Amino acid sequence: MHELRRVLELQGPRPRIPRGTRRDRPRHGEGSMRPLLESDALAANLRRLAPYVSTALANAARFARRLHAEELTLEHLLCALLADEESALTQLVLFAFADPETIGHEITALAPGILVVTSERCVPFSPRAIGVLEGAREEACAREHAEVSPSHIAIRSVGALEPQIQRALTDAGWTPDGILAGDAFPPGALPPSGPLFRHYSKDARRALATSARVAHGLGRETISPGHLLLAALEAEGGLRERCGLTASRARMVLSGRDADPTPPSDAPISPDEALTSLLGGLPDGAGSEALLSWVLEQGPVELRGLFERQKVGSELLSRARGAFRDPEPPAPVQPGS
């Protein structure tokens, strides 16, 4: 069972996917099934389905890891397919004069993971930023504060930055000693576990939304600890007074050093039961067209409605059935060639 740790309150109307996402997707033949947790059911399905499915699942696993999902789901797989302009599914969407990027972004908003979902974009947190968010809750819990505030986020954000950046922030005025002192934070018993954002204050949630805007404005694909710091300073006026640092000074210090270079986790990830069952029910040799057919006929209501709003329905699929094919796997290199 998934724990959806998204900033759901920030989700707005139908969003559009940021341009340029496809350039960073692995091309066909670059994927590997090693990222997926081995299972007999999955291995058996991959042997009888189209070879392209293995590549699509490997790309979906990378995407799921980037979102910090705990399991690989149908939503992750659909996003990976829509990000590949050569997949039959994407070609069918284009045949319907629909936008694969728009559909992909809407599906991302439904996918399990830890990310900020707004009306314009979905932005995941970087690996270090996840540590900041979890650490902010731990900080509030240890101090017996009732909720997580931008101040808790700011302290843990600075602690996650490189030492030279921390020193530069100190030179710019950063003084953390008195940030969490006094009675500005309501006391309470904050649980140390559970949904990550449940006990984030209204200001803290606003900071998370702002961090996505900051990351996007700086051309970053993930929210880093530096972006969280800037957002926290903007979200809570009293924080700037207590810590001695303004958002403008912090921005100057972080200029060109705001990104988190940490790669996503390479820990194994396995398909959830629903995706494993779906793959097991597809006919032999099936590829992304058959997957789309399943979604349109018996997939989750949200996904069916999403495709139908874009005029991608069963009638169109029946007219175009067999007209588009998934890429073939690369031919093996012959010795001496």
C-alpha positions in Angstrom: 0.0 0.0 0.0 1.4 3.4 -1.0 2.0 6.3 1.3 1.4 9.3 -1.0 3.6 11.9 0.4 2.8 14.7 -2.0 1.9 18.3 -1.4 -1.7 17.6 -2.5 -3.0 20.9 -1.2 -1.0 22.7 -3.8 -2.5 20.8 -6.7 -4.4 23.1 -9.1 -6.3 22.7 -12.4 -4.9 20.7 -15.3 -1.2 21.4 -15.4 1.2 21.3 -18.3 4.6 19.5 -18.2 7.7 21.7 -18.3 9.3 21.7 -21.7 12.7 20.0 -22.2 11.9 17.0 -20.1 12.3 14.5 -22.9 15.9 15.3 -23.5 16.9 13.7 -20.3 15.0 10.5 -20.8 17.0 7.3 -21.7 16.5 6.3 -25.3 15.5 2.9 -26.4 18.2 0.4 -25.7 19.7 2.4 -22.9 17.5 0.9 -20.2 18.3 -2.0 -18.0 16.1 -4.3 -15.9 18.7 -4.3 -13.2 17.1 -1.3 -11.4 13.9 -3.4 -10.8 13.7 -5.9 -8.0 13.8 -9.4 -9.4 10.6 -11.4 -9.2 9.5 -14.6 -11.0 6.2 -13.0 -12.2 8.0 -10.0 -13.7 10.7 -12.1 -15.4 8.1 -14.4 -16.9 6.1 -11.5 -18.2 9.1 -9.9 -19.8 10.0 -13.0 -21.6 6.7 -13.1 -23.4 5.9 -9.4 -23.9 7.5 -7.2 -26.6 11.2 -6.5 -25.9 10.4 -2.7 -25.7 8.5 -3.3 -22.5 11.8 -4.1 -20.7 13.2 -0.8 -21.7 10.1 1.1 -20.8 10.0 -0.5 -17.4 13.6 0.4 -16.7 13.0 4.0 -17.7 9.9 4.0 -15.5 12.0 2.7 -12.6 14.4 5.7 -13.0 11.5 8.1 -13.1 9.9 6.5 -10.0 13.2 6.8 -8.2 13.5 10.5 -9.2 10.1 11.0 -7.5 11.2 9.0 -4.4 8.4 6.5 -4.9 8.5 3.3 -2.9 7.1 1.1 -5.7 6.8 1.2 -9.5 3.2 1.8 -10.6 1.2 2.1 -13.8 1.5 5.9 -13.6 5.3 5.8 -13.7 5.2 3.4 -16.7 2.8 5.6 -18.6 5.0 8.7 -17.9 8.0 6.9 -19.3 6.2 5.8 -22.4 4.8 9.3 -23.0 8.4 10.7 -22.6 9.5 8.6 -25.5 8.3 10.0 -28.8 9.0 6.7 -30.6 6.7 4.6 -28.4 3.4 3.5 -30.1 1.5 5.0 -27.2 3.0 8.4 -27.8 2.4 8.2 -31.5 -1.3 7.3 -30.9 -1.6 10.3 -28.6 -0.1 12.5 -31.4 -2.5 10.9 -33.9 -5.3 12.2 -31.8 -3.8 15.7 -32.0 -3.2 15.6 -28.2 -0.1 16.7 -26.3 1.9 13.8 -24.8 3.7 16.3 -22.5 0.4 17.6 -21.0 -0.9 14.1 -20.5 2.4 13.0 -19.0 2.3 15.9 -16.5 -1.2 15.2 -15.4 -0.3 11.6 -14.8 2.8 12.7 -12.9 0.5 14.6 -10.6 -1.3 11.2 -9.9 1.9 9.2 -9.5 3.2 8.1 -6.1 6.1 10.1 -5.0 7.3 13.1 -3.0 6.9 16.3 -5.1 5.2 19.6 -5.3 2.2 19.6 -7.6 0.9 23.0 -8.8 -1.3 24.2 -11.7 1.8 24.7 -13.8 4.4 22.1 -12.9 5.3 19.0 -10.9 8.7 19.4 -9.2 10.2 16.6 -7.1 12.6 17.1 -4.3 16.3 16.3 -4.6 17.8 13.5 -2.4 19.3 16.0 0.0 16.0 18.0 0.1 14.2 14.8 1.2 16.6 14.6 4.1 15.9 18.2 5.0 12.1 17.6 5.0 12.4 14.5 7.2 15.0 16.3 9.4 12.7 19.3 9.9 10.0 17.0 11.2 12.6 15.3 13.5 13.7 18.8 14.7 10.1 19.8 15.6 9.5 16.5 17.3 12.7 16.7 19.4 11.8 20.2 20.5 8.2 19.2 21.3 6.7 21.6 18.8 3.2 21.0 17.5 4.0 21.5 13.8 6.9 21.9 11.3 7.5 25.6 10.5 9.7 27.3 7.9 12.2 27.8 10.7 12.7 24.1 11.1 13.1 23.8 7.4 15.7 26.6 7.2 17.9 25.1 10.0 18.0 21.7 8.3 18.4 23.2 4.9 21.6 25.0 5.9 22.9 21.9 7.5 22.5 20.0 4.2 24.6 22.5 2.2 28.3 22.1 1.5 30.6 23.4 4.3 31.9 26.3 2.2 28.4 27.5 1.4 27.5 27.3 5.1 30.6 29.5 5.9 29.5 32.0 3.3 26.0 32.1 4.7 27.5 32.7 8.2 29.5 35.6 6.8 26.3 37.0 5.3 24.7 37.1 8.7 23.3 33.6 9.3 23.0 33.0 13.1 21.0 29.9 13.9 21.3 29.9 17.7 18.1 31.8 18.4 15.9 30.7 15.5 13.9 28.1 17.5 14.2 29.9 20.9 11.3 31.5 22.7 7.6 30.8 22.7 6.9 31.5 19.0 6.2 27.8 18.3 3.1 26.1 19.8 4.0 23.1 22.0 2.7 19.7 21.1 3.4 16.0 20.7 4.4 15.7 17.0 4.5 12.0 15.8 7.9 11.1 14.4 6.5 9.1 11.5 3.5 9.0 9.2 2.7 11.1 6.1 5.6 13.5 5.7 3.6 16.7 5.2 0.7 16.1 7.6 2.0 18.3 10.4 3.6 21.0 8.3 2.2 24.4 9.1 0.4 26.6 6.6 3.6 28.7 6.3 5.7 25.6 5.8 3.4 24.4 3.0 3.6 27.8 1.4 7.4 27.5 1.6 7.3 24.1 -0.2 5.2 25.7 -3.0 7.6 28.6 -3.2 10.6 26.2 -3.3 9.2 24.7 -6.5 8.8 28.2 -8.0 12.4 29.0 -7.0 13.8 25.8 -8.5 11.9 26.3 -11.7 13.0 30.0 -12.0 16.6 28.9 -11.6 16.2 26.2 -14.3 16.5 23.3 -12.0 14.5 20.1 -12.3 14.5 19.3 -8.6 14.1 21.2 -5.4 17.3 21.4 -3.4 18.2 22.4 0.2 19.2 25.8 -1.1 15.8 26.3 -2.7 14.1 25.3 0.5 16.2 27.8 2.4 15.3 30.6 0.1 11.6 29.7 0.3 11.6 29.4 4.1 13.1 32.9 4.3 10.4 34.3 2.1 7.5 32.4 3.9 8.2 33.5 7.5 9.1 37.2 8.2 10.1 36.6 11.8 12.6 34.0 10.7 14.6 36.6 8.8 14.9 38.7 12.0 15.8 35.8 14.2 18.5 34.3 11.9 20.0 37.5 10.6 19.8 36.5 7.0 17.6 37.9 4.2 16.4 36.0 1.2 18.3 38.4 -1.1 21.6 37.8 0.7 21.1 34.0 0.7 20.3 34.2 -3.0 23.6 35.9 -3.6 25.5 33.3 -1.6 23.8 30.5 -3.4 24.1 32.0 -6.9 25.4 29.2 -9.2 25.6 26.8 -6.2 21.9 26.2 -5.6 21.6 22.8 -7.3 21.9 19.4 -5.5 24.2 17.2 -7.6 23.2 14.1 -5.6 21.9 11.4 -8.0 18.6 9.6 -7.2 18.8 6.5 -5.1 19.9 3.4 -6.9 18.2 1.0 -4.5 16.1 -1.7 -6.1 12.4 -0.8 -6.8 9.7 -3.4 -7.6 6.4 -3.1 -9.4 3.4 -3.0 -7.2 0.8 -5.8 -7.3 -1.5 -3.9 -9.6 1.2 -3.3 -12.3 2.4 -6.9 -12.0 -1.2 -8.2 -12.5 -1.7 -5.8 -15.4 1.4 -7.1 -17.2 0.4 -10.6 -16.5 -2.9 -10.1 -18.2 -1.5 -8.6 -21.5 -1.4 -10.9 -24.5 1.9 -12.4 -25.7 4.0 -9.9 -27.7 2.1 -7.0 -26.3 3.7 -3.5 -26.2 2.6 0.0 -25.3 -0.5 0.0 -27.6 -1.9 -3.0 -25.7 -1.2 -1.2 -22.5 -3.1 1.9 -23.6 -6.0 -0.3 -24.7 -6.1 -1.8 -21.2 -6.1 1.7 -19.6 -8.9 2.9 -21.9 -11.1 -0.2 -21.3 -10.5 -1.1 -17.7 -7.9 1.2 -16.2 -8.4 3.5 -13.1 -11.2 6.0 -13.6 -8.8 9.0 -13.2 -6.5 7.7 -16.0 -9.4 6.8 -18.3 -10.9 10.3 -17.9 -7.6 11.9 -18.4 -7.1 10.3 -21.8 -10.7 10.8 -22.8 -10.5 14.6 -22.1 -7.6 14.6 -24.6 -9.8 12.8 -27.2 -7.7 9.6 -26.8 -10.4 7.0 -26.5 -11.2 3.4 -27.5 -12.8 4.5 -30.8 -9.6 6.2 -32.0 -7.5 3.3 -30.9 -9.6 0.9 -32.9 -9.2 3.0 -36.0 -5.4 3.2 -35.6 -4.8 -0.3 -34.2 -1.6 -1.7 -35.6 -0.6 1.6 -37.4 2.1 2.5 -34.9 4.8 0.2 -33.4 7.2 0.4 -30.5 10.9 0.7 -31.4 12.7 -2.5 -32.1 15.6 -3.4 -29.8 19.0 -2.6 -31.2 20.6 -5.3 -33.3 23.5 -7.2 -31.6 26.9 -6.1 -32.7 28.6 -8.8 -34.8 32.2 -9.7 -33.8 34.7 -7.9 -36.0 32.1 -5.4 -37.3 
